[in-house]
Structure formats: C-alpha cells, structure tokens
Amino acid sequence: MAEVFEIEELEERGVLVGVSEQDGDDAEDSVAELAELVKTAGATVVGTLIQKRELIHPGTYVGTGKVQEIEKLVEESGATGIVCDDELSPAQLKNLESMLNTKVMDRTLIILDIFAARATTSEGKIQVELAQLKYRLSRLAGLGRSMSRLGGGIGTRGPGEKKLEMDRRLIKDRIAQLNRELKEVRKHREITRSQREKKEVPVAAIVGYTNAGKSTLLNRLTDAGVLEEDKLFATLDPTTRMLELPGKQQILLTDTVGFIRKLPHHLIEAFKSTLEEAKYADYILHVVDASNPQREKQMHIVYDTLYHLDIKEKTVVTLFNKQDAVTEEEPLRDFKADYTLNISAKKGTGLEELKMLLCELLRENKVLVERTISYGDAGIIGQIRKSGELLEEDYRPEGIYVKAYVPMEIYGKLPL
C-alpha cells in the first residue's frame, strides 16, 4: 500500500508597517484596515509598526533605523513576512527584501490577492490577471526572488502565479491579449447597456465602501442570491437585478465592487468597465455603514473615487445602513447627497421608504395625464405600461380612461 503524506499548509504570519506623514492623518485607521485585508487574504497579523516621518523614504519606505526594528520584530514574532500599507516602488521592495531577508508585500499585492481569490466570472478573472501582470511587470526581479525562496502563499494566488517566471516580452504579450479580450467584454457590456436603454428601464447603481452592505441590500430587495459575508470584498463581480416598485414601475439595480482606501490604480483601470456601470446609471444608491466610526472618511473616499471615474451630476441617494448596529445618537448627514434615508438591509427597515422614494424619482421626468383614449388608439396604453406608471385604467363606452405618469416622448403621442 502506498504511503500517504499529509502536506500541512504554512500559516502566513505578517508584521504590518505603515508611515504617518503628518499629525491627524488616518495612518492608524489605514493600518487597521490593512489588518482586515490581511485577515481576509488568509494570514495572521503578529505585529504592527507605524513610523512618523515627514516623507516616505524613497529607498526603504521607512527609515533605515526603523528597518532594524522591523527585523527584530519579525524575528521575535516568528513572522513569515511584512506587509507595507502603501504600494512599494521596485527599489523599495528590493531593498527591504535584501535588508530583512524575508517576504515583503504591500497593500496593493494583498488587495490583488483577495481579488484573485474572489473573481468567479470570466470578466472578473481577466480584469484581475490584467491588474496582477501590470503590477508585477515592474517588480519581476524582487517578486521572483521572494516567491522562489518562500513559495506559495499571499500574492501567488490566481492566474498571475504562473506568469512570475515570464520575461517582460511574454508578459507584455499576455497583457495585450488580455486587453483584447477585455475590449470584447466591454463591447458585450455596451450592447447589454444599449438594450436596457431601448427598453427604457431606468438604472440605479449601488456603490459604497467595501463591507457597507451593498450585496445584502440587493438581496433583500430583489432576492438576487449574492454572497453576503462580513468581509472586505466578499463579492467582486457585478450583479444586475430588476426591482418591481409600487405602481408596476420597474428599475434595474446594479451592485458594484466596493471601494477602499488607496484602491490600486491598476485595479481601477482594469475594473473600469465594471465601475462604469455607475457612470451610465440614472441614479446612485450610496450605501454607508452607519455603525462604522470611520463612516465620514469612507464616504469621502467613495465620492473621491466616483469623481476620478468622472461620475458626476447624478441624483445620489445615501442610505445609512446597519441602523440595527448603531449605538450612538449622533445625527447622520451627507451634504453631497440629494436624499438620505436610514435603513437596515439586514432587518428590512426603511426599504419600503426607499421604494417610495425611487417611485418619486422616476416620476420627476414624467407628466401626470388623465385622458380617454379611443379603442382605435389603444396600442399606446402598452407604451404607457412599459415606460410610464399607469395609475388608473377604466374601459368605458366612449373609450379607455387612463390616469398615468408618462415620459415626454409618450406625452407627445397621446391623442388630444
């Protein structure tokens, strides 16, 4: 009988390293969030070190004296590597690895690793691999040494792993191929979007900081069946579902990838076609975790990301979610939003008010009419049902009486 060998996977243990460049910045909060990212990626945090300095060191990220402290902390804690809270340059990566003789990772690599683990659709996988390759193209030497020595673990998941030994030419060829594939995906997405526009069904994009409860909201409203987890980036691929509103109105809800501090520009570029769902939406539903003490900063990051994606002049409805977990009585405000509502997607609180608000928004560009339409013109009633809101319909001897909210293009077609 053949002997069976059990292979035990090495538990990754990381020391977190951050830099605070000025008093009152969010370095501590950012490193705390990095700890959540590392946990989501499957590793354990065994130490944290934040250095206060005017500028990030161009060669070693932290000062050279601090590198010695990190080396001591790594040795004492039994860490298998360090994770820096900013994206490291190739020089910083190479120097730190050489001085510490341990695995060196940065925030971007951790996020890419999580995305690689969470991507399920072909589009998501293409986008993640593209972001991974662009990130690794300028870091081949440092990452190659690190991975060949330590093998496996965070930063090696997903389609990017087998590309580490490729030379630059092969990686550039692969990037070009992925860009072509992504271009085809974008064409398909544009066709889908144009079909929606033809059907004249309005669209609301659900945006927000990661783990704010976007997927829970979509599931509660539409029974979408999207994964819900108390983790960062629990869902990655966008989901679109139809929501039936009172008065037989319909609106499409599209869930988008969560935003986060220092979202890597490689990812923003790769996921642009996905994030553009918000750009082409009629309304923005901004979901905020009202129970999070960092909600103000998270809201700022969401708006900043939307601005960089050129998503402006949209009607924004901010939903202060997780009201069931709010412990303080501080009033919740969002001065950038057109409307705000307090909800709990988990408990279903405030969702009927949300539906009524969406109904009101859909009526804004419509005209209330009361007409008796002859039976010969009855075909227009089907258009009212499709693009308007039919409130009353009564079949009378002289014709069909209707009371409805109709778009201007249908209003012009109605018989006098």
Phi, psi and chi 1 to 4 in degrees:
 res  aa     phi    psi   chi1   chi2   chi3   chi4
   1 MET       -  133.8 -176.5  176.7  172.9      -
   2 ALA   -68.3  142.4      -      -      -      -
   3 GLU   -77.0  135.8 -170.1  174.3   -7.3      -
   4 VAL   -99.3  128.1  177.3      -      -      -
   5 PHE  -107.5  130.9  -66.7   92.7      -      -
   6 GLU   -95.6  124.5  -73.2 -170.8   12.0      -
   7 ILE  -101.1  117.0  -60.0  173.6      -      -
   8 GLU   -91.8  125.2 -174.6  178.0  -15.8      -
   9 GLU   -73.5  132.5 -171.3  173.8  -20.7      -
  10 LEU   -68.1  126.9  175.7   68.1      -      -
  11 GLU   -76.5  125.4  179.7 -164.6   19.2      -
  12 GLU   -83.2  132.5  -64.7 -142.2   47.3      -
  13 ARG  -126.5  119.9  -63.2  156.8   59.3   81.7
  14 GLY  -118.8  148.3      -      -      -      -
  15 VAL  -102.7  126.4  169.6      -      -      -
  16 LEU   -88.8  136.4  -51.0 -174.7      -      -
  17 VAL  -129.4  127.4 -179.4      -      -      -
  18 GLY  -134.1  166.9      -      -      -      -
  19 VAL  -128.3  127.9  173.0      -      -      -
  20 SER  -103.0  113.2  175.5      -      -      -
  21 GLU   -90.4  -13.8  -63.7 -178.1   75.3      -
  22 GLN  -159.5  156.0   59.1 -174.5   34.1      -
  23 ASP   -64.4  138.6  -69.9  -24.8      -      -
  24 GLY    85.5    2.6      -      -      -      -
  25 ASP   -77.6  178.7   65.9    7.6      -      -
  26 ASP  -102.5   32.4   63.8  -12.2      -      -
  27 ALA   -58.7  -44.1      -      -      -      -
  28 GLU   -65.4  -42.5  -73.2 -169.3   10.7      -
  29 ASP   -65.5  -38.8  -63.9  -29.4      -      -
  30 SER   -64.8  -41.4 -175.0      -      -      -
  31 VAL   -69.1  -35.3  170.4      -      -      -
  32 ALA   -62.9  -39.0      -      -      -      -
  33 GLU   -68.4  -37.1 -173.9  176.2   81.4      -
  34 LEU   -59.7  -37.2  178.8   63.8      -      -
  35 ALA   -61.2  -39.4      -      -      -      -
  36 GLU   -66.0  -39.1  -74.9  -62.0  -51.4      -
  37 LEU   -62.5  -45.1  -74.0  167.0      -      -
  38 VAL   -62.2  -41.8  169.0      -      -      -
  39 LYS   -62.3  -43.3  179.0 -176.8  172.0 -174.9
  40 THR   -62.0  -35.3  -58.4      -      -      -
  41 ALA   -74.3   -9.7      -      -      -      -
  42 GLY   101.9   14.8      -      -      -      -
  43 ALA  -112.2  171.0      -      -      -      -
  44 THR  -114.1  135.3  -56.4      -      -      -
  45 VAL   -87.0  124.9  175.7      -      -      -
  46 VAL  -116.7    1.3  -66.7      -      -      -
  47 GLY  -176.6  154.3      -      -      -      -
  48 THR  -137.8  139.2  -58.1      -      -      -
  49 LEU  -142.8  123.9 -172.5  146.6      -      -
  50 ILE  -120.9  125.6  -60.6  175.5      -      -
  51 GLN  -104.0  135.7 -178.3 -178.2   28.2      -
  52 LYS   -93.1  121.0  -72.3 -171.0  176.5 -178.8
  53 ARG  -155.7  158.0   52.8  179.2  -65.7  125.2
  54 GLU   -63.5  -42.4  -72.2 -175.0    7.5      -
  55 LEU  -138.3  151.0  -66.3  169.3      -      -
  56 ILE   -63.1  133.6  -71.3  173.4      -      -
  57 HIS   -65.7  125.8 -165.5  -70.9      -      -
  58 PRO   -66.5  -21.8   23.3  -32.3      -      -
  59 GLY  -101.4  -31.3      -      -      -      -
  60 THR  -133.3   12.4   52.3      -      -      -
  61 TYR    69.4  -60.5 -177.6   61.5      -      -
  62 VAL  -102.4  172.4  -66.9      -      -      -
  63 GLY   -66.5  156.4      -      -      -      -
  64 THR   -62.4  -31.3   49.8      -      -      -
  65 GLY   -67.3  -35.6      -      -      -      -
  66 LYS   -71.2  -29.0 -142.5   66.2  174.4  175.7
  67 VAL   -59.5  -38.4  173.9      -      -      -
  68 GLN   -64.9  -39.0  -66.0  175.4   -4.5      -
  69 GLU   -63.0  -41.6  -76.5 -173.9   43.6      -
  70 ILE   -62.4  -42.6  -64.8  169.6      -      -
  71 GLU   -58.9  -42.6 -174.9  178.4   19.2      -
  72 LYS   -66.3  -42.0 -172.3  177.9  177.8 -177.4
  73 LEU   -65.3  -39.8 -175.9   55.4      -      -
  74 VAL   -61.9  -43.3  166.9      -      -      -
  75 GLU   -66.7  -44.9 -171.4  178.5  -22.3      -
  76 GLU   -69.1  -34.8  -70.4  174.8   -9.0      -
  77 SER   -88.9  -10.6   62.4      -      -      -
  78 GLY    70.2   29.5      -      -      -      -
  79 ALA   -68.3  149.2      -      -      -      -
  80 THR   -97.9   -2.6   57.1      -      -      -
  81 GLY   177.3  175.5      -      -      -      -
  82 ILE  -120.0  154.6   71.2  164.2      -      -
  83 VAL  -128.4  117.9 -174.6      -      -      -
  84 CYS   -90.4  147.1  -62.5      -      -      -
  85 ASP   -82.2   -1.1 -168.3   39.0      -      -
  86 ASP  -127.4  165.9  -66.4  -85.8      -      -
  87 GLU   -73.6  123.8 -174.7  169.2  -40.9      -
  88 LEU   -84.1  145.2  -61.8  176.3      -      -
  89 SER   -76.7  162.0   68.9      -      -      -
  90 PRO   -54.9  -38.3  -27.2   34.5      -      -
  91 ALA   -67.1  -44.1      -      -      -      -
  92 GLN   -61.6  -43.2  -70.6  168.8  -26.0      -
  93 LEU   -61.1  -48.0 -179.7   70.1      -      -
  94 LYS   -65.2  -44.1 -172.9  176.5  179.3 -178.5
  95 ASN   -66.9  -44.0  -68.0  -23.8      -      -
  96 LEU   -64.0  -42.4  -79.0  172.8      -      -
  97 GLU   -62.2  -40.9 -170.5 -176.1   57.0      -
  98 SER   -67.5  -40.9  175.8      -      -      -
  99 MET   -76.8  -33.9  -64.6  168.4   75.4      -
 100 LEU   -96.3  -19.6  -65.3  170.4      -      -
 101 ASN    53.4   44.2 -165.9   35.4      -      -
 102 THR  -146.7  170.6 -168.6      -      -      -
 103 LYS   -67.8  130.6 -174.4  175.0 -177.8  177.3
 104 VAL  -118.6  126.1  177.4      -      -      -
 105 MET  -129.0  163.3  -62.4  167.6  -77.7      -
 106 ASP  -128.7  175.6   61.0   14.6      -      -
 107 ARG   -57.1  -42.2 -172.7 -174.8 -174.6   94.4
 108 THR   -60.2  -43.8  -60.8      -      -      -
 109 LEU   -62.3  -39.3 -171.5   66.8      -      -
 110 ILE   -64.3  -45.8  -61.5  -64.3      -      -
 111 ILE   -64.1  -42.7  -66.4  173.6      -      -
 112 LEU   -60.5  -38.9  -74.9  170.9      -      -
 113 ASP   -64.4  -42.8 -172.3   80.6      -      -
 114 ILE   -64.2  -43.6  -65.0  168.1      -      -
 115 PHE   -61.7  -40.1  -89.2   51.5      -      -
 116 ALA   -62.2  -37.4      -      -      -      -
 117 ALA   -73.9  -27.8      -      -      -      -
 118 ARG   -96.5  -18.5  -62.7  -72.7  163.1   86.7
 119 ALA   -66.2  128.8      -      -      -      -
 120 THR  -120.4  -32.9   54.9      -      -      -
 121 THR   -84.6  162.3   65.0      -      -      -
 122 SER   -62.5  -37.4   57.8      -      -      -
 123 GLU   -64.2  -45.3  179.8 -174.9    3.4      -
 124 GLY   -59.9  -42.0      -      -      -      -
 125 LYS   -66.3  -39.5  -71.1  173.4 -178.0  176.5
 126 ILE   -62.6  -45.8  -68.8  169.8      -      -
 127 GLN   -62.8  -42.0  -70.8  168.2  -37.8      -
 128 VAL   -66.5  -45.9  170.9      -      -      -
 129 GLU   -62.5  -39.4 -176.6  175.4   -0.9      -
 130 LEU   -61.2  -45.1 -169.7   57.5      -      -
 131 ALA   -64.7  -40.7      -      -      -      -
 132 GLN   -61.9  -46.0  -76.8 -179.9  -37.4      -
 133 LEU   -66.9  -39.7  -69.0  175.3      -      -
 134 LYS   -64.2  -39.7  -75.0 -177.5  176.3  179.1
 135 TYR   -65.2  -43.1  171.0   81.6      -      -
 136 ARG   -81.8  -17.2  -73.5  170.0  173.5  167.4
 137 LEU   -56.7  -42.2 -175.2   58.6      -      -
 138 SER   -89.4    1.2   61.7      -      -      -
 139 ARG  -125.7   19.7  -64.5  166.2  172.8   81.7
 140 LEU   -55.8  -45.2  -90.3  178.6      -      -
 141 ALA   -62.3  -51.0      -      -      -      -
 142 GLY   -65.8  -47.4      -      -      -      -
 143 LEU   -66.7  -35.2  -86.0  172.7      -      -
 144 GLY   -60.7  -45.1      -      -      -      -
 145 ARG   -64.5  -44.9  -80.8  179.8   54.6 -137.2
 146 SER   -60.6  -47.7  173.5      -      -      -
 147 MET   -70.9  -35.8  -62.6  -53.1  170.3      -
 148 SER   -69.4  -28.1   61.9      -      -      -
 149 ARG   -82.6  -43.2 -177.6  179.4   65.8 -114.4
 150 LEU   -97.3  -30.4  -69.3  159.9      -      -
 151 GLY    65.8  131.4      -      -      -      -
 152 GLY    65.1 -169.2      -      -      -      -
 153 GLY    84.6 -166.3      -      -      -      -
 154 ILE   -62.2  138.1  -66.0  172.3      -      -
 155 GLY    94.6   -6.4      -      -      -      -
 156 THR  -114.9    0.2   65.7      -      -      -
 157 ARG   -75.7  162.0  -92.6 -171.8  -75.5 -124.6
 158 GLY    81.2 -175.2      -      -      -      -
 159 PRO   -66.5  -14.8   21.3  -30.8      -      -
 160 GLY   -73.4  -18.6      -      -      -      -
 161 GLU   -58.8  -48.8  179.5  179.2    4.4      -
 162 LYS   -71.5   -8.9   60.6 -170.1  174.6 -173.3
 163 LYS   -89.6   -6.4  -50.7  -60.4 -176.9  -63.1
 164 LEU   -60.7  -34.4  -78.1  171.7      -      -
 165 GLU   -88.7   -0.6  -57.4  -55.1  -37.6      -
 166 MET   -70.6  151.4  -75.0 -177.5  177.4      -
 167 ASP   -82.9  172.7   59.8   19.3      -      -
 168 ARG   -59.6  -37.9  -68.2  178.5 -173.9  -84.0
 169 ARG   -62.4  -44.2 -178.6 -179.6   58.6   79.5
 170 LEU   -65.6  -38.7  -72.2  175.2      -      -
 171 ILE   -66.4  -41.7  -72.1 -175.2      -      -
 172 LYS   -63.6  -37.9  -74.7  178.6  179.7  177.0
 173 ASP   -61.9  -42.9  -72.7  -13.7      -      -
 174 ARG   -65.8  -40.2  179.3   63.8  178.1  155.5
 175 ILE   -61.9  -43.0  -73.8  173.6      -      -
 176 ALA   -61.7  -41.0      -      -      -      -
 177 GLN   -64.3  -44.5 -178.8 -173.3  -20.1      -
 178 LEU   -64.4  -37.0  -70.9  170.6      -      -
 179 ASN   -63.2  -38.4  -83.6  -36.2      -      -
 180 ARG   -64.7  -42.9  -73.2 -167.3  -66.6  -89.3
 181 GLU   -63.9  -41.0  -69.2  178.5   21.2      -
 182 LEU   -67.3  -33.2 -156.4   53.8      -      -
 183 LYS   -62.4  -39.9 -166.3  174.3  180.0 -179.3
 184 GLU   -65.7  -40.2  -70.8  -58.8  -46.7      -
 185 VAL   -62.7  -41.4  170.1      -      -      -
 186 ARG   -63.7  -38.1  -76.5  173.7  179.3  160.0
 187 LYS   -60.1  -45.2  -81.0 -176.1 -175.1  175.6
 188 HIS   -61.7  -41.4  177.9   71.9      -      -
 189 ARG   -65.1  -38.9 -171.1  178.2  -70.0  -81.0
 190 GLU   -66.4  -37.4  -75.5  167.8   10.3      -
 191 ILE   -63.5  -45.4  -69.6  168.2      -      -
 192 THR   -60.3  -41.7  -55.3      -      -      -
 193 ARG   -65.6  -42.0 -161.4  179.3  -74.3  133.1
 194 SER   -66.6  -33.9   64.0      -      -      -
 195 GLN   -64.9  -38.3  -73.8  173.6  -17.1      -
 196 ARG   -62.8  -42.3  -73.1 -178.4 -159.6  157.7
 197 GLU   -64.0  -37.2  -71.5  171.7   -0.4      -
 198 LYS   -63.8  -37.7  -78.6  179.5 -175.5  177.0
 199 LYS   -75.1   -9.7  -69.3  178.1 -179.3  176.2
 200 GLU    58.3   35.1  -61.7  173.8  -10.0      -
 201 VAL   -95.0  121.4  179.4      -      -      -
 202 PRO   -65.8  155.5   21.7  -30.0      -      -
 203 VAL  -125.3  136.4  179.1      -      -      -
 204 ALA  -119.8  125.2      -      -      -      -
 205 ALA   -93.9  131.4      -      -      -      -
 206 ILE   -93.5  114.6  -56.0  173.6      -      -
 207 VAL  -121.5  166.3  -54.6      -      -      -
 208 GLY   160.2  170.8      -      -      -      -
 209 TYR   -66.4  149.8 -151.9   77.6      -      -
 210 THR   -58.8  140.4 -177.5      -      -      -
 211 ASN    70.1   23.4 -153.7   24.7      -      -
 212 ALA   -84.3  -15.4      -      -      -      -
 213 GLY   110.4   23.9      -      -      -      -
 214 LYS   -63.9  -46.8  -60.7 -176.1  -60.3  -59.7
 215 SER   -66.5  -37.4  -62.9      -      -      -
 216 THR   -62.0  -41.8  -54.9      -      -      -
 217 LEU   -63.0  -47.4  175.5   65.5      -      -
 218 LEU   -60.8  -43.1 -174.5   66.4      -      -
 219 ASN   -63.4  -42.6  -75.6  -17.9      -      -
 220 ARG   -67.0  -35.9 -169.4   81.3 -172.5 -165.0
 221 LEU   -81.1  -34.8  -71.8  171.3      -      -
 222 THR  -127.8    1.6   66.9      -      -      -
 223 ASP    55.1   45.2  -63.7  -41.0      -      -
 224 ALA   -70.8  -24.4      -      -      -      -
 225 GLY    74.0   26.5      -      -      -      -
 226 VAL   -80.0  143.4  178.9      -      -      -
 227 LEU   -57.5  132.4  174.0   68.8      -      -
 228 GLU  -119.3  120.9  -62.0  172.9   27.1      -
 229 GLU  -142.6  149.8  -84.5 -169.9  -70.5      -
 230 ASP   -83.7   61.6 -172.1   18.2      -      -
 231 LYS  -140.1  157.1  -75.2 -175.6  177.8  180.0
 232 LEU   -71.6  137.2  -55.5 -177.7      -      -
 233 PHE    54.4   43.9  -58.6  118.0      -      -
 234 ALA   -61.4  -35.7      -      -      -      -
 235 THR  -121.5  144.1   51.1      -      -      -
 236 LEU  -120.7  -44.5  177.0   59.3      -      -
 237 ASP   -81.2  136.7  -61.7  -61.4      -      -
 238 PRO   -69.4  147.9   26.6  -33.5      -      -
 239 THR  -129.4  134.8  -55.6      -      -      -
 240 THR  -119.7  130.3  -59.6      -      -      -
 241 ARG  -137.7  153.5  -67.2  -70.5 -175.2  -88.1
 242 MET   -86.9  135.7 -174.8   74.1   77.5      -
 243 LEU  -114.4  123.4  172.5   62.4      -      -
 244 GLU   -84.8  124.3  -63.5  -76.6  -16.3      -
 245 LEU  -105.2  163.9  -66.0  171.3      -      -
 246 PRO   -56.6  148.1  -26.4   34.5      -      -
 247 GLY    79.7   16.3      -      -      -      -
 248 LYS    62.2   21.5  -64.3 -175.7  178.6  178.2
 249 GLN   -80.3  156.3  -67.3 -167.2   93.4      -
 250 GLN  -130.7  147.4  -66.0  179.7  -34.1      -
 251 ILE  -145.1  140.7 -172.2  168.1      -      -
 252 LEU   -89.3  132.2  -75.6  167.9      -      -
 253 LEU  -108.5  128.0  -61.1 -176.9      -      -
 254 THR  -118.8  120.6  -62.1      -      -      -
 255 ASP   -81.3  141.7 -168.7   10.0      -      -
 256 THR  -123.4  165.7   59.9      -      -      -
 257 VAL   -64.3  142.2   64.6      -      -      -
 258 GLY   -69.2  149.4      -      -      -      -
 259 PHE   -92.1  164.8  -60.1  152.9      -      -
 260 ILE  -159.0  160.5 -162.0  167.9      -      -
 261 ARG   -55.8  141.3  -79.6 -180.0 -177.1   86.8
 262 LYS    51.6   42.8  -55.2  172.7 -174.0  175.4
 263 LEU   -60.8  121.9 -169.3   63.8      -      -
 264 PRO   -56.7  135.0  -22.0   31.7      -      -
 265 HIS   -63.9  -27.0   65.3  -84.7      -      -
 266 HIS   -59.8  -40.6  -56.8  -66.9      -      -
 267 LEU   -72.3  -41.6  -87.9 -179.8      -      -
 268 ILE   -59.2  -42.4  -68.5  177.7      -      -
 269 GLU   -67.2  -46.4 -172.4   59.6   34.8      -
 270 ALA   -65.9  -36.2      -      -      -      -
 271 PHE   -97.1   16.1  -82.1   78.4      -      -
 272 LYS   -58.7  -41.2 -150.7  164.7 -172.4  177.6
 273 SER   -63.8  -33.8   61.7      -      -      -
 274 THR   -73.2  -45.8  -56.1      -      -      -
 275 LEU   -68.5  -23.2  -66.5  168.8      -      -
 276 GLU   -68.6  -11.1  -83.3 -178.1  -13.2      -
 277 GLU   -55.5  -35.6  -74.1  -65.3  -39.3      -
 278 ALA   -71.4  -33.3      -      -      -      -
 279 LYS   -64.2  -38.0 -173.3  174.0 -178.5  176.9
 280 TYR   -94.7    3.6  -66.4  101.7      -      -
 281 ALA   -77.2  157.0      -      -      -      -
 282 ASP   -82.8  -30.9  -58.9  -71.7      -      -
 283 TYR  -136.9  153.7  -52.1   98.8      -      -
 284 ILE  -114.9  122.2  -59.5  -69.0      -      -
 285 LEU   -99.9  106.9  -61.0 -176.2      -      -
 286 HIS   -95.1  106.2  176.9 -164.9      -      -
 287 VAL   -89.8  127.2 -177.5      -      -      -
 288 VAL  -121.9  135.4  178.6      -      -      -
 289 ASP   -78.8   97.9  179.9   -4.9      -      -
 290 ALA   -66.5  -20.0      -      -      -      -
 291 SER   -85.5   -7.3   67.2      -      -      -
 292 ASN   -86.5  124.6 -166.4  -46.4      -      -
 293 PRO   -63.2  -17.3   16.8  -27.6      -      -
 294 GLN   -94.4   16.8  -59.5  -61.4  -41.1      -
 295 ARG   -60.2  -36.5   61.2  179.5  174.6  -91.8
 296 GLU   -62.0  -45.0  -65.5  -72.7  -19.7      -
 297 LYS   -66.7  -38.5  -71.5  179.4 -178.6  175.8
 298 GLN   -64.9  -39.8  -67.7 -179.8   -7.5      -
 299 MET   -62.4  -41.9  -72.1  162.4   62.2      -
 300 HIS   -61.2  -42.3  173.0   75.3      -      -
 301 ILE   -63.9  -41.0  -71.0  161.7      -      -
 302 VAL   -62.3  -47.5  169.0      -      -      -
 303 TYR   -65.0  -38.0  -79.3  119.2      -      -
 304 ASP   -63.8  -41.7 -169.1   52.4      -      -
 305 THR   -65.8  -42.9  -53.2      -      -      -
 306 LEU   -60.6  -39.3  -69.6  174.0      -      -
 307 TYR   -62.9  -44.1  176.8   80.9      -      -
 308 HIS   -68.9  -22.1  -78.0   98.4      -      -
 309 LEU   -89.1    5.3  -72.1  166.3      -      -
 310 ASP    62.6   36.1 -159.7   30.1      -      -
 311 ILE  -100.3   97.6  -60.7  169.6      -      -
 312 LYS  -132.3  166.4  -54.4  167.2 -170.7  172.6
 313 GLU    54.0   39.7  -62.3  178.2    1.7      -
 314 LYS  -104.9  152.8  -58.5  -80.1 -175.8 -174.5
 315 THR   -73.4  118.6  -60.0      -      -      -
 316 VAL  -108.6  126.8  176.9      -      -      -
 317 VAL  -112.1  113.1  178.8      -      -      -
 318 THR   -91.3  126.2  -67.7      -      -      -
 319 LEU  -109.2  108.3  -54.6  172.4      -      -
 320 PHE   -79.7   94.9  -71.5  108.5      -      -
 321 ASN   -84.6  172.7 -169.5   27.8      -      -
 322 LYS    61.8   38.6  -56.2 -170.9 -177.7 -178.0
 323 GLN   -61.6  -25.2  -70.7  -66.2  -40.0      -
 324 ASP   -67.8  -16.5   51.8  -57.3      -      -
 325 ALA  -107.8    1.0      -      -      -      -
 326 VAL   -75.7  129.0  172.7      -      -      -
 327 THR  -109.1  -22.0   54.0      -      -      -
 328 GLU   -97.6  159.3   54.2 -168.5   74.5      -
 329 GLU  -103.2   14.7  -65.2 -176.9    6.8      -
 330 GLU   -63.8  132.3 -174.0 -179.8  -21.9      -
 331 PRO   -63.9  143.0   21.3  -31.5      -      -
 332 LEU  -100.2  126.2  -58.6  167.8      -      -
 333 ARG  -134.1  149.8  -62.2 -172.4 -178.4   94.5
 334 ASP  -143.5   99.4 -179.0    2.7      -      -
 335 PHE   -72.2  -13.0  -63.9  108.5      -      -
 336 LYS   -89.3  -10.4  -69.0 -173.8  177.4 -178.5
 337 ALA   -89.4  151.6      -      -      -      -
 338 ASP   -81.1  -31.9  -61.3  -77.1      -      -
 339 TYR  -143.0  151.0  -55.6   90.4      -      -
 340 THR  -133.6  145.2   60.2      -      -      -
 341 LEU  -139.8  144.6  -78.1  175.2      -      -
 342 ASN   -94.4  124.1  -66.8  -13.7      -      -
 343 ILE  -137.5  166.7   69.9  163.6      -      -
 344 SER  -135.1  101.3  170.3      -      -      -
 345 ALA   -61.2  -34.7      -      -      -      -
 346 LYS   -65.4  -42.8 -174.2  178.6  178.2 -179.0
 347 LYS   -92.3  -13.9  -58.9  -71.7 -175.3 -178.1
 348 GLY    86.3    5.7      -      -      -      -
 349 THR   -71.1  133.2  -50.1      -      -      -
 350 GLY    81.7   -1.2      -      -      -      -
 351 LEU   -75.3  -31.2  -61.2 -168.8      -      -
 352 GLU   -66.9  -38.3  -71.4  -54.9  -46.2      -
 353 GLU   -63.6  -37.1  -70.9   85.8  -16.1      -
 354 LEU   -63.7  -43.8  172.1   58.7      -      -
 355 LYS   -62.1  -41.6  -71.0  178.3 -177.1  178.9
 356 MET   -66.2  -37.6  -66.6  -51.7  -61.7      -
 357 LEU   -64.8  -41.5  174.8   57.8      -      -
 358 LEU   -62.5  -39.0  -71.2  172.5      -      -
 359 CYS   -58.9  -45.1  -79.4      -      -      -
 360 GLU   -63.3  -40.3  -69.8  174.2   20.2      -
 361 LEU   -65.1  -39.5  -69.2  175.0      -      -
 362 LEU   -67.8  -25.4  -65.6 -177.7      -      -
 363 ARG   -79.8  -17.2  -73.3  171.9 -176.5  166.4
 364 GLU   -57.9  -37.3  -78.8 -175.5   -6.6      -
 365 ASN   -99.4   21.3  -61.8  -41.1      -      -
 366 LYS  -122.9  160.8  -65.5  172.6 -177.3  172.0
 367 VAL  -112.2  134.5 -179.0      -      -      -
 368 LEU   -80.3  122.2  179.2   63.0      -      -
 369 VAL  -127.3  151.0  -65.0      -      -      -
 370 GLU  -130.3  114.0  -68.1 -175.6   66.8      -
 371 ARG  -140.5  154.6  -65.9  -80.8  170.5   87.3
 372 THR  -108.2  114.2  -60.9      -      -      -
 373 ILE  -101.0  131.5  -62.1  168.7      -      -
 374 SER   -64.2  154.9   67.9      -      -      -
 375 TYR   -63.6  -25.2  -73.0   99.3      -      -
 376 GLY   -69.3  -24.6      -      -      -      -
 377 ASP  -103.6   17.9  -65.4  -38.1      -      -
 378 ALA   -62.0  -19.2      -      -      -      -
 379 GLY   -61.0  -26.1      -      -      -      -
 380 ILE   -70.2  -19.9 -158.6  166.6      -      -
 381 ILE   -65.3  -35.1  -65.5  176.2      -      -
 382 GLY   -60.6  -38.0      -      -      -      -
 383 GLN   -67.9  -35.4  -66.3 -178.6   45.9      -
 384 ILE   -64.8  -43.5  -65.4  174.0      -      -
 385 ARG   -61.5  -38.8  -74.9 -161.5 -172.0   95.9
 386 LYS   -73.2  -45.0  180.0 -178.5  174.2 -176.1
 387 SER  -113.1   -8.2  -54.6      -      -      -
 388 GLY  -120.2 -159.0      -      -      -      -
 389 GLU  -130.3  107.1 -178.5 -175.9   -0.2      -
 390 LEU   -85.3  110.7 -168.6   59.0      -      -
 391 LEU   -87.7  -42.4  -58.1  176.0      -      -
 392 GLU  -139.6  146.6  -70.4 -178.7   42.4      -
 393 GLU  -147.7  119.8 -178.4 -179.5    6.1      -
 394 ASP  -136.9  123.2 -173.5   24.7      -      -
 395 TYR   -86.6  115.3  -72.8   78.8      -      -
 396 ARG  -120.7  165.1  -60.7  173.5  179.0  175.5
 397 PRO   -57.1  -37.3  -25.1   34.1      -      -
 398 GLU   -84.0   -9.6   64.2  -86.3   20.7      -
 399 GLY   151.5 -166.5      -      -      -      -
 400 ILE  -103.0  116.5  -52.1  165.0      -      -
 401 TYR   -82.0  128.9  167.3   78.5      -      -
 402 VAL  -130.6  143.6  -64.7      -      -      -
 403 LYS  -124.8  120.4 -179.2  178.0 -179.2 -177.7
 404 ALA  -157.2  156.3      -      -      -      -
 405 TYR   -93.4  123.4  -75.1   96.0      -      -
 406 VAL  -128.1  147.7  -62.3      -      -      -
 407 PRO   -66.3  161.0  -14.6   27.2      -      -
 408 MET   -60.9  -35.9  -72.8  -56.5  -63.5      -
 409 GLU   -65.7  -31.0   55.8  -92.3   24.4      -
 410 ILE   -82.2  -35.0  -68.9  180.0      -      -
 411 TYR   -56.0  -39.0  179.2   73.5      -      -
 412 GLY   -69.6  -19.9      -      -      -      -
 413 LYS   -91.5  -12.0  -63.6  176.3 -175.7  176.7
 414 LEU   -69.5  135.7  -71.7  173.3      -      -
 415 PRO   -67.6  144.9   22.5  -30.9      -      -
 416 LEU   -75.2      -  -62.3  173.4      -      -
